[in-house]
């Protein structure tokens, strides 16, 4: 396959990556604000789009009330990072360690002529593929977050990838998944490079997240030309059943 490389955007100052420290909030307050529910302190995606929620600052004394008002009593929301004290009556349900990766100039992107763009009519197949491969959350309206592409074999969707979080100047590649029977054929690599190519054509840079335990995926992304930027903690906090703290 011939390369059609879109160069990485010019090297930027380190501050250009600062938005990635609050990637969900920067998405919900920026390019994805048309999808956001909530206000100035706490926002989330609609529950059939994405489970992500975020706050402007965990240090703001009103943030816990804002979360309660947004999601309701006894409902889940994104947990604060380790070190932030959770008020009485709130419970942290889970924490999963992850990594954040960002592109480098070594990432050689290209469009893939076999990749098909996926739309709303493909969502049932996309949900079925995610159910078989479990790459992470993908819901009935997740496709509204950006461009999704896939490969078909004998008409059946067997691999896909697409766009998720969109902090200003960046686009996250997510939902990278391949059916068991076609793994080892390089389909995930081809899809990541295709999605990254179109992200760069828009002038954005590319980021990804992965579970820290998924060494296979992390190794692939590093070989493609990503670098580890930082560790992250994905978590869920459960709001109290009654009134939120003042």
Legacy VTK file of the C-alpha trace (Angstrom):
# vtk DataFile Version 3.0
C-alpha trace
ASCII
DATASET POLYDATA
POINTS 246 float
0.000 0.000 0.000
1.443 3.390 -0.930
1.879 5.918 1.845
0.011 9.205 1.791
1.578 10.731 4.862
0.118 13.861 6.413
2.966 15.370 8.448
2.429 15.926 12.133
1.509 19.520 12.939
4.523 21.660 13.798
6.036 21.000 17.211
4.224 23.103 19.772
5.169 24.411 23.158
4.611 21.997 26.076
1.610 24.084 27.158
-0.230 22.814 24.084
-0.500 19.462 25.870
-1.874 20.976 29.087
-5.465 20.512 27.876
-4.856 16.764 27.946
-4.622 16.821 31.742
-8.389 17.470 31.669
-9.229 15.822 28.361
-12.902 14.997 29.144
-13.633 18.464 30.564
-11.827 20.215 27.727
-13.904 18.193 25.265
-17.209 18.897 27.011
-16.426 22.588 27.435
-14.966 22.910 23.936
-15.557 21.055 20.661
-18.179 18.712 22.184
-20.093 21.365 24.113
-23.081 20.824 21.803
-23.421 17.377 23.385
-22.702 18.422 26.971
-25.189 18.271 29.816
-24.540 20.342 32.928
-23.119 23.736 33.781
-19.966 25.610 34.661
-18.748 23.164 37.326
-19.786 19.685 36.160
-20.699 18.294 32.760
-21.297 14.921 31.162
-22.180 13.355 27.846
-25.721 12.021 27.402
-25.877 8.539 28.897
-26.386 6.919 25.473
-23.369 8.759 23.993
-20.574 8.196 26.492
-20.094 7.456 30.195
-17.583 10.289 30.516
-18.271 13.138 32.909
-15.882 15.791 34.159
-15.552 18.835 36.364
-13.849 22.179 35.890
-11.948 21.780 39.167
-12.167 19.272 42.002
-10.951 22.036 44.318
-14.109 24.121 43.882
-16.276 23.735 47.023
-19.451 23.657 44.915
-18.402 20.813 42.646
-20.027 18.028 44.671
-23.396 19.782 44.688
-23.056 20.386 40.951
-22.458 16.674 40.324
-25.444 15.697 42.451
-27.671 18.181 40.623
-26.453 16.896 37.271
-26.752 13.131 37.690
-29.205 12.742 40.566
-29.040 10.803 43.839
-27.390 7.410 43.775
-26.083 7.840 40.222
-22.525 7.262 38.968
-20.095 9.933 37.838
-16.381 10.137 37.098
-14.342 9.706 40.257
-11.840 12.351 41.343
-8.144 11.584 41.006
-6.355 9.933 43.924
-5.682 12.425 46.681
-9.032 14.216 46.419
-11.137 13.445 49.479
-14.605 12.094 48.729
-17.348 13.531 50.997
-19.249 11.360 53.425
-22.050 9.389 51.800
-20.229 9.155 48.460
-18.585 5.891 47.386
-15.792 5.214 44.920
-16.915 2.101 43.042
-13.822 1.395 40.993
-10.503 2.710 39.786
-8.672 1.435 36.718
-5.119 2.458 35.952
-4.506 3.645 32.430
-2.032 5.463 30.236
-2.339 8.442 27.937
-0.381 8.367 24.684
0.246 11.168 22.195
1.563 11.176 18.662
5.136 11.916 17.669
6.569 12.791 14.233
7.347 9.082 13.876
3.643 8.332 13.397
3.302 7.829 9.638
-0.381 8.061 8.832
-2.194 7.052 5.679
-5.759 6.656 4.436
-6.835 3.081 3.849
-8.748 2.415 0.627
-10.494 -0.614 2.114
-11.742 1.157 5.237
-15.431 2.028 5.034
-16.937 4.949 6.886
-19.575 3.834 9.346
-22.832 5.656 10.005
-26.003 5.382 12.083
-27.275 2.415 10.075
-24.141 0.485 11.093
-24.588 1.029 14.838
-26.237 -2.371 15.551
-23.258 -4.141 13.959
-20.824 -1.855 15.778
-22.474 -2.615 19.111
-22.316 -6.333 18.345
-18.604 -6.109 17.489
-17.893 -4.193 20.689
-19.860 -6.791 22.616
-17.635 -9.534 21.226
-14.303 -7.735 21.625
-14.842 -5.361 24.598
-12.479 -2.493 23.663
-14.230 -0.127 26.071
-17.484 1.794 26.251
-19.422 2.147 23.007
-23.094 3.110 23.192
-25.961 3.662 20.717
-25.002 7.311 20.084
-21.219 7.130 20.546
-20.884 7.480 16.791
-21.892 11.143 17.186
-18.497 11.873 18.778
-16.640 11.713 15.467
-15.667 9.695 12.429
-15.720 5.869 12.603
-14.352 3.448 10.051
-14.202 -0.316 9.751
-13.369 -3.346 7.665
-15.881 -5.858 6.354
-15.312 -9.449 5.400
-18.050 -11.065 3.307
-20.267 -8.163 4.292
-19.701 -8.617 8.035
-18.106 -5.886 10.178
-14.969 -7.435 11.710
-12.868 -4.441 12.801
-13.379 -0.773 13.568
-11.890 2.357 15.135
-12.994 5.942 15.526
-12.863 9.248 17.366
-13.937 9.942 20.927
-12.675 12.780 23.171
-11.902 16.051 21.413
-10.003 18.520 23.582
-9.074 21.656 21.614
-6.363 20.851 19.094
-6.519 17.109 19.730
-8.651 14.104 18.805
-8.638 10.783 20.629
-8.668 7.500 18.711
-10.837 4.940 20.474
-12.951 1.781 20.039
-10.096 0.007 18.261
-11.283 -3.583 18.023
-10.866 -6.653 15.819
-12.765 -9.917 15.779
-10.776 -12.912 17.008
-10.802 -14.727 13.677
-9.095 -11.864 11.817
-6.542 -10.815 14.409
-2.903 -10.845 13.398
-3.644 -9.387 9.960
-2.719 -5.805 10.838
-6.275 -4.493 10.643
-6.047 -2.499 13.887
-2.852 -0.827 12.700
-4.414 0.109 9.376
-7.490 1.587 11.042
-5.482 3.607 13.568
-3.352 5.048 10.761
-6.445 5.877 8.698
-8.217 7.637 11.574
-5.022 9.478 12.503
-4.565 10.584 8.892
-7.961 12.286 8.806
-7.429 13.806 12.249
-4.219 15.401 11.030
-5.899 16.620 7.852
-8.163 18.702 10.098
-5.096 20.153 11.803
-5.514 18.247 15.074
-3.009 16.068 16.865
-3.753 12.502 17.931
-4.002 11.015 21.399
-5.055 7.640 22.750
-5.856 6.043 26.100
-5.358 2.426 27.074
-5.606 0.295 30.164
-2.232 0.042 31.852
-2.768 -3.726 31.885
-3.177 -3.896 28.100
0.511 -4.244 27.290
-0.256 -5.639 23.823
-2.147 -2.522 22.724
0.344 -0.160 24.351
3.213 -1.919 22.594
1.443 -1.571 19.251
0.824 2.146 19.722
4.417 2.774 20.762
5.680 0.963 17.660
3.384 3.045 15.466
4.882 6.284 16.744
3.026 7.258 19.891
4.732 8.038 23.189
3.570 7.627 26.744
2.640 11.019 28.136
1.334 10.142 31.588
-0.556 7.628 33.658
-4.242 8.218 34.328
-6.781 6.769 36.720
-10.223 6.003 35.334
-12.794 5.680 38.081
-16.439 5.876 39.058
-17.916 7.526 42.124
-21.465 6.877 43.291
-23.435 9.864 44.525
-25.224 9.578 47.887
-28.854 8.465 47.864
-30.083 11.694 49.444
-29.086 15.335 49.282
-25.621 16.286 48.114
-23.190 18.007 50.465
-23.609 21.762 50.777
LINES 1 247
246 0 1 2 3 4 5 6 7 8 9 10 11 12 13 14 15 16 17 18 19 20 21 22 23 24 25 26 27 28 29 30 31 32 33 34 35 36 37 38 39 40 41 42 43 44 45 46 47 48 49 50 51 52 53 54 55 56 57 58 59 60 61 62 63 64 65 66 67 68 69 70 71 72 73 74 75 76 77 78 79 80 81 82 83 84 85 86 87 88 89 90 91 92 93 94 95 96 97 98 99 100 101 102 103 104 105 106 107 108 109 110 111 112 113 114 115 116 117 118 119 120 121 122 123 124 125 126 127 128 129 130 131 132 133 134 135 136 137 138 139 140 141 142 143 144 145 146 147 148 149 150 151 152 153 154 155 156 157 158 159 160 161 162 163 164 165 166 167 168 169 170 171 172 173 174 175 176 177 178 179 180 181 182 183 184 185 186 187 188 189 190 191 192 193 194 195 196 197 198 199 200 201 202 203 204 205 206 207 208 209 210 211 212 213 214 215 216 217 218 219 220 221 222 223 224 225 226 227 228 229 230 231 232 233 234 235 236 237 238 239 240 241 242 243 244 245
